Amino acid sequence: MAPVTPTEETTARPDASEDGGGRSGPLAGVRVIDMATVVMGPYAAQILGDLGADVIKIESPNDTVRVGALHRTPGMTPLNLNVNRNKRSITLNLKDGTDRDRALELIGTADILITNMRIGALRRLGMDYDSLAAAHPHLVYAHAQGFRPDSDRAQLAAYDETVQAASGLLDLAQRSGDVGAPVVLPSIFADKVAALSIVYATLAALVHQRATGQGQHVEVPMVDTLLAFNLVEHLQGRIYEPPMGPTGFPLSMNKGHRARPTKDGLAMIIPYGPQNFRDLFAAAGRADLAEDPRVNGEFIDSVRDGEALAELLETVTPQLTTAEWMEVCTKHSIPVGPVLRLDEAPEDPYVREGHLLDVAEHPSEGAYRVVGVPLVFSATPASVRRHAPLPGQHTDEVLAELASRTTDPTATTAARTARSDDAEKEEQR
């Protein structure tokens, strides 16, 4: 696909386009205030923006997402470009009375507020839910922090690594890898799982708001969210009282769950049932191994035989190339997947065909890769309509909208949206 020019819209799929009114996505007409920092809250707000919401980010001067060695313009780091697209940025000093009043007025125009500020700071600013609910009963107020605000850990600073530890994820890594000092999952995993939870929680509250006119307080504690996420499969024998066994899902804890060497690289080949193993051995020219009693029962005992069978597999998978194994496994319904090297992702056929890393032209940063929207809507396509803004880029624009609203108190959400669309079109020109 040709690089996207400044006047073109970067979309999740080539047939995605805006409607005649200049709005795109199922959340067109919804306004979100992003008063969050780093990744969790901003990523949630970015997803809502991808879905069509008008997202206004109240910038913090100390947001670490804008700090990093890689940038062309100060503050425009790779992480910032990824989590702050489809937003307008306004710089306000919330410790200043005038700016705080402007922020409060702006919040009054919104359907959703997302913040991860500590509850004490929010109370001092008069921006906690109780302080805002009376004046803005329609507001969906999403607050996220590391631990529940009513717990004795509420004041602990939460980072992805500490949340992975407190939610049991490091315990699983230690047990499955049989290591003394487990490493964290090499992804900002807790932040992103919590962000997805913020998205679905606020959307559920938005449905209620649309039906009743009433907003509500939505609390998303990271540790609780990730613990619930982990326990879907890993509660295992401890789901019963008294317990019938330990925690830990056997298949996930199997040390044999690893990529296999092929003749020309690696592939994730995971035979699950006895027939999968027998077909795989036969394809590798080792019909003798298909007679192994461990792969001739009703099921594979992964606890007893999983690691030994994994070692056996790795003696035969080098017989074929990755492409050959993909063909064999597809034919016999054996779970298989190539191992994607992230550095090679832009040239991967699957990534390219899905427009997951197209090139776009940022007004200040030049050519850059845009992570595509992974969702497809047949009637209301999601899209990347705005590049990540410079800090405070839209301050004058948003304050002018506020002033206009003050002089026209009958302004409706539809009118606000129309003004936002006009500004958005002008920015794209």
C-alpha positions in Angstrom: 0.0 0.0 0.0 1.3 3.5 -0.8 2.3 5.7 2.1 -0.5 7.8 3.5 -0.2 11.5 2.7 -1.1 14.3 5.2 -4.4 14.8 3.5 -5.4 11.1 3.5 -7.0 9.3 6.3 -5.1 6.3 7.8 -7.7 3.5 8.2 -7.8 0.0 9.6 -8.9 -1.3 6.2 -8.6 0.3 2.8 -12.4 0.4 2.4 -13.0 2.3 5.7 -14.2 5.8 5.1 -15.9 8.7 6.9 -19.6 9.3 6.4 -21.0 12.3 4.6 -21.0 14.3 7.9 -17.3 14.0 8.4 -17.7 11.6 11.4 -16.5 8.1 11.6 -17.0 5.2 14.0 -19.7 4.0 16.3 -18.9 6.5 19.0 -19.2 9.6 16.8 -20.9 12.3 18.9 -19.4 11.0 22.2 -17.0 13.3 24.0 -14.2 11.9 26.2 -11.9 13.9 28.5 -8.6 12.1 28.9 -7.1 13.3 32.2 -4.7 10.4 32.5 -1.0 9.9 32.2 1.5 7.3 30.9 -0.2 4.3 29.2 -3.3 2.8 30.9 -5.8 5.7 30.8 -4.4 7.2 27.6 -4.5 3.9 25.7 -8.2 3.4 26.8 -9.0 6.9 25.6 -7.1 6.3 22.3 -9.3 3.2 21.6 -12.4 5.3 22.2 -11.0 7.8 19.8 -10.4 5.1 17.2 -14.0 4.2 17.6 -15.1 7.8 16.7 -15.2 9.7 20.0 -14.1 13.3 20.3 -11.2 12.9 22.8 -9.7 15.9 24.5 -6.6 15.3 26.4 -5.8 17.6 29.3 -2.0 17.4 29.2 0.2 17.0 32.3 3.6 18.8 32.0 5.2 15.7 33.6 3.7 12.9 31.6 6.5 10.3 31.2 4.9 9.0 27.9 6.5 12.1 26.3 10.0 11.4 27.7 12.4 9.2 25.8 15.6 9.1 23.8 13.8 8.4 20.5 12.1 11.4 19.0 12.3 13.9 16.1 10.5 16.6 18.1 10.8 16.9 21.9 7.9 15.1 23.5 6.9 13.2 20.4 8.2 9.8 21.4 7.1 6.4 19.8 4.9 5.6 22.9 3.2 9.0 22.7 2.5 8.6 19.0 0.8 5.3 19.7 -1.4 6.1 22.7 -2.4 9.7 22.0 -3.6 9.6 18.4 -7.2 10.6 17.6 -7.0 13.2 20.4 -6.9 17.0 20.8 -4.4 18.2 23.3 -5.0 21.1 25.7 -2.5 22.3 28.3 -3.9 23.4 31.6 -2.2 23.8 35.0 -4.8 22.2 37.3 -3.1 23.9 40.3 -4.0 27.3 38.9 -7.5 28.4 39.7 -8.4 29.8 36.3 -7.1 26.7 34.5 -8.9 24.4 36.9 -12.2 26.2 36.3 -11.6 25.8 32.6 -11.0 22.1 33.1 -14.1 21.7 35.2 -16.1 23.5 32.5 -14.7 21.2 29.9 -15.6 18.2 31.9 -19.1 19.4 32.0 -19.3 19.1 28.2 -18.2 15.5 28.2 -19.9 12.1 28.3 -16.9 10.3 29.8 -13.9 11.3 32.0 -10.9 9.0 32.3 -8.3 9.6 35.0 -5.7 7.7 36.9 -4.8 10.5 39.3 -4.7 9.5 43.0 -7.9 10.0 44.8 -6.3 12.5 47.3 -5.1 14.8 44.5 -8.5 14.6 42.8 -10.3 15.6 46.0 -7.9 18.6 46.5 -8.7 19.7 42.9 -12.5 19.2 43.4 -12.3 16.6 40.6 -13.2 13.4 42.4 -16.5 11.8 41.5 -18.4 13.0 44.5 -17.4 16.6 43.8 -18.5 16.4 40.1 -21.6 14.1 40.2 -24.1 16.8 41.5 -23.2 19.3 38.8 -22.8 16.7 36.1 -25.1 13.8 36.8 -24.8 12.5 33.2 -21.0 12.0 33.5 -19.4 8.5 33.2 -16.4 8.9 35.5 -13.8 6.2 35.0 -11.1 6.1 37.6 -8.2 3.7 37.5 -5.3 3.1 39.9 -3.2 0.2 41.1 -5.1 -0.9 44.1 -8.7 -0.4 45.3 -9.1 3.0 46.8 -10.7 1.6 49.9 -7.9 -0.9 50.6 -4.8 -0.5 52.8 -2.7 -0.5 49.6 -4.5 2.4 48.0 -1.6 4.8 48.4 1.0 2.5 46.9 2.4 3.6 43.5 1.5 1.2 40.8 3.8 0.2 37.9 3.2 -2.5 35.4 6.0 -4.7 37.1 4.5 -4.3 40.6 1.0 -5.1 39.3 2.2 -8.2 37.5 3.7 -9.3 40.8 0.7 -8.5 43.0 -1.7 -10.2 40.6 0.1 -13.6 40.6 1.5 -13.3 37.1 5.1 -13.5 38.3 4.2 -16.6 40.4 2.9 -18.3 37.2 6.1 -17.3 35.4 8.3 -18.7 38.2 6.4 -22.0 38.4 6.1 -22.6 34.6 9.7 -21.7 34.0 11.1 -23.3 37.2 13.3 -20.3 37.9 14.3 -18.6 41.1 13.9 -15.1 39.9 11.1 -14.8 37.3 11.1 -11.9 34.8 8.1 -9.8 34.0 6.2 -10.4 30.8 8.0 -8.2 28.3 5.0 -6.1 27.5 3.2 -3.3 29.4 0.7 -6.1 30.1 -1.1 -4.9 33.2 -1.6 -1.4 31.8 -3.0 -2.6 28.6 -5.3 -5.2 30.1 -6.6 -2.5 32.5 -7.0 -0.2 29.6 -9.2 -2.7 27.8 -11.2 -3.1 30.9 -11.7 0.7 31.1 -13.0 0.7 27.6 -15.6 -2.0 28.0 -16.7 -0.7 31.5 -17.1 2.9 30.2 -19.0 1.7 27.1 -21.4 -0.3 29.4 -21.9 2.8 31.5 -22.5 4.8 28.4 -25.3 2.5 27.3 -26.9 3.1 30.8 -26.4 6.8 30.4 -28.0 6.9 27.0 -31.0 4.9 28.4 -31.5 6.9 31.6 -29.6 10.1 31.4 -27.6 9.1 34.4 -23.8 8.7 34.6 -21.9 6.7 37.3 -18.6 6.1 38.9 -16.6 3.3 37.3 -13.6 2.1 39.3 -10.9 0.0 37.6 -8.2 -1.3 40.1 -5.3 -2.7 38.1 -4.4 -5.5 40.5 -8.0 -6.7 40.8 -8.5 -6.5 37.1 -5.3 -8.5 36.3 -5.9 -11.0 39.1 -9.4 -11.7 37.7 -7.9 -12.0 34.2 -5.3 -14.5 35.4 -7.7 -16.7 37.4 -10.0 -17.4 34.4 -8.0 -20.6 33.8 -5.4 -20.6 36.6 -7.7 -20.8 39.6 -8.1 -24.5 38.5 -8.3 -26.9 41.5 -8.7 -24.0 44.0 -12.1 -23.2 42.5 -13.5 -25.9 44.8 -13.8 -25.7 48.6 -12.2 -27.6 49.9 -9.5 -27.5 47.2 -9.2 -30.4 44.7 -5.8 -29.4 43.5 -3.4 -26.5 43.1 -3.7 -23.3 41.0 -2.3 -23.3 37.6 -3.8 -24.4 34.2 -1.8 -27.5 33.2 -1.6 -26.7 29.5 -0.4 -23.2 30.1 2.1 -24.3 32.8 3.5 -27.0 30.4 7.2 -26.3 30.1 7.0 -27.9 26.6 5.0 -24.9 25.3 7.7 -23.3 23.2 8.7 -22.6 19.6 10.1 -25.5 17.7 13.2 -25.4 15.5 12.5 -26.0 11.8 14.9 -26.5 8.9 15.1 -22.7 8.3 13.9 -21.0 11.5 11.2 -21.4 14.2 7.5 -22.2 14.3 5.0 -22.5 17.1 3.8 -26.1 16.5 1.5 -27.3 19.3 0.0 -30.7 18.7 -2.8 -31.1 21.3 -4.3 -34.5 20.8 -2.9 -38.0 20.0 -3.8 -37.8 16.4 -2.0 -34.5 16.0 1.2 -36.2 17.3 0.9 -39.2 15.1 0.2 -37.0 11.9 3.2 -34.8 12.8 5.6 -37.8 13.3 4.4 -39.3 10.0 5.0 -36.0 8.1 8.5 -35.9 9.5 9.2 -39.4 8.2 9.2 -40.9 11.7 6.3 -43.3 11.5 8.0 -45.4 14.2 7.3 -42.6 16.7 3.6 -42.7 15.9 3.6 -46.1 17.7 4.7 -44.5 21.0 2.1 -45.4 23.6 2.1 -41.8 25.0 0.4 -40.7 21.8 -2.0 -43.6 21.4 -4.3 -43.1 24.3 -7.5 -41.1 24.5 -5.7 -37.9 25.4 -2.2 -36.6 26.0 -1.2 -36.5 29.7 0.5 -33.1 29.5 1.4 -33.1 33.2 3.2 -36.5 33.0 4.4 -36.5 29.4 4.3 -32.9 28.2 7.9 -32.0 28.6 9.2 -35.3 27.3 7.0 -35.2 24.2 8.2 -31.6 23.6 11.8 -32.8 23.6 10.9 -35.6 21.2 9.1 -33.2 18.9 12.2 -31.0 18.7 14.2 -33.9 17.3 11.9 -34.2 14.3 10.7 -30.6 13.5 14.0 -29.7 11.9 13.2 -32.1 9.1 10.9 -29.6 7.3 11.0 -25.8 6.7 8.6 -23.5 8.4 6.5 -23.2 5.2 6.4 -26.9 4.9 5.2 -27.3 8.5 2.6 -24.7 7.9 1.2 -26.8 5.0 1.4 -30.0 6.9 -0.2 -28.6 10.1 -3.0 -26.9 8.1 -3.8 -30.2 6.3 -4.0 -32.1 9.6 -5.5 -29.4 11.8 -2.5 -29.2 14.0 -2.2 -25.8 15.7 0.7 -23.9 14.1 1.9 -20.3 13.7 5.1 -18.7 12.4 7.3 -16.8 14.8 7.0 -13.1 13.9 10.2 -11.1 14.4 9.0 -7.7 15.3 11.7 -6.0 13.4 10.4 -7.8 10.3 6.7 -7.0 11.0 6.3 -4.2 8.4 7.3 -6.6 5.6 5.3 -9.6 6.9 2.6 -10.4 4.3 -0.1 -10.8 6.9 0.7 -7.4 8.5 0.9 -5.7 5.2 -2.4 -7.1 3.8 -4.2 -6.1 7.0 -2.8 -2.5 6.9 -1.5 -3.0 10.5 1.6 -0.9 10.0 1.0 1.5 7.1 3.2 4.6 6.6 1.6 8.0 7.3 2.9 11.5 7.2 2.8 13.3 10.6 2.7 17.1 10.4 5.7 17.6 12.7 7.3 14.1 12.7 7.3 13.2 9.0 6.9 9.6 7.8 6.1 7.1 10.6 4.4 3.8 11.0 0.8 3.8 12.3 -0.5 0.8 14.2 -3.7 0.0 12.4 -7.1 -0.3 14.1 -7.6 -4.1 14.5 -11.4 -3.9 14.5 -13.7 -4.0 11.5 -17.2 -2.4 11.5 -19.4 -2.9 8.5 -21.5 0.2 9.0 -19.5 2.6 11.2 -15.8 2.0 10.5 -13.2 2.9 13.1 -10.3 5.0 11.9 -7.2 7.0 12.7 -8.4 10.5 11.9 -5.9 12.5 13.9 -2.1 12.1 14.4 -0.9 12.4 18.0 -0.8 16.1 18.8 2.0 18.3 20.1 1.6 19.2 23.8 -1.2 21.8 24.0 -1.7 21.9 20.2 -5.4 22.4 20.5 -5.6 24.7 23.6 -6.8 27.8 21.7 -9.3 25.8 19.7 -10.9 24.0 22.6 -11.0 27.1 24.8 -12.7 28.9 21.9 -15.3 26.2 21.8 -15.8 26.6 25.5 -16.3 30.3 25.1 -18.8 29.7 22.3 -20.7 27.3 24.5 -20.8 29.9 27.4 -22.4 32.5 25.1 -24.8 29.9 23.7 -26.0 27.9 26.7 -28.5 25.9 24.5 -25.6 24.3 22.6 -26.2 20.6 22.3 -23.9 17.7 22.0 -24.6 17.6 18.3 -23.5 21.2 17.9 -20.3 20.5 19.8 -19.7 17.5 17.6 -20.2 19.5 14.5 -17.7 22.1 15.6 -15.2 19.4 16.4 -15.7 17.9 13.0 -15.1 21.2 11.3 -11.9 21.7 13.2 -10.9 18.1 12.4 -11.4 18.7 8.7 -9.4 21.9 8.8 -6.6 20.1 10.6 -6.5 17.4 7.9 -6.2 20.1 5.1 
